[in-house]
Amino acid sequence: MTESPDDWRLSFLGDYLVGIAFYRAAYKQPSHDHCMGCWATFLEHDLPGSTHEILHHGYTTDEGPWWICDTCFRDFKDKFGWRVLPDS
């Protein structure tokens, strides 16, 4: 799916994300995070019994505690001018 002007995910993605360089990484945190666009859940391990999709990899940055899922990254990288850095 590609973004459209009325894409609901745009309400979560702000100007502070314009021009950010991301790298693809495995999620490793003591808790959890959400995709900045669609609010998909990032966890280091599966959550038994969960009815929600759990993501273990995505795009992140050292500039903030921001995570973007593969779908949102693909859909919005051109609009926000996101760049991909080598994996760290």
N, C-alpha and C positions, 0 to 999 in steps of 0.2 A: 504494500500500500504506500502510495506517495502522499505527501502532505497537500492539503488544500487550504485556502484562506480561512475556512471555518473549522479546521481541524481542532478538536477539543484539546489536543495535547499542547497546542500553542499557548494556552492559558497558563501552563506551568513553566514554559521555557521563556526566560526573560532575556533582555538585552545584555545582561551580565555574562551570558554565555557566547556572545559574538566573538569570533576569532580565536577561540580557545584551542589549544593543542591537546589532544587526547592520546592515550595509548590503550591498547587492548590488554586486559589483564584478568587473572583469576581473582575472584572476590575473596579477600582474607581480612575479616574484621571480627571483633569479639561479639558483635550484635548483628544488625542487618541494615540495609539501605534500600532505597527505592530509585527506580529510573526517574530522572528529572522530567521526562516527558509523559510517560504513561503510568507511572507509579508501580511498574512491575517490581517484584521483590527480589533483592539480591541477598543470598545467604551463602555461607561457606559450605554448608552441608544440606542435604535434603531434610525436609520437615515431614516426618511420617504423619499421614492422615490429612495433610493439607490439601485443600481443593484448589489452591492457587498454584500457578506455575512458579517454580523457584529457579532463578537464574544464578549460575555460578561463574559466569564470565561476562564481561562487558567493557565499555570504554570509560576510562576515568582520567583524572588529571591531578597533578600536584598543586594546582592553583586553588583548589577547594575540595571539599568532600563530595564531589559530584560524580554520579554514575549515570551512564546512558546505555540502554539496552541496544542490541544489534539493530532491531527494527527502527527504533527512533533515530539512531545514529545514521542509518542509511537514508531515512526519509528527510532528515533535517540538516545533514552536513553541508549541503550547498547553501541553503538559506542562511545558516549561521556562520558560514565560513570556517567550519571545523577542520582541523588538520589532524593527521594520524602520525604519531611519533613511533619509533621502534619500541617493541615490548621492552619493559624494564625487568 
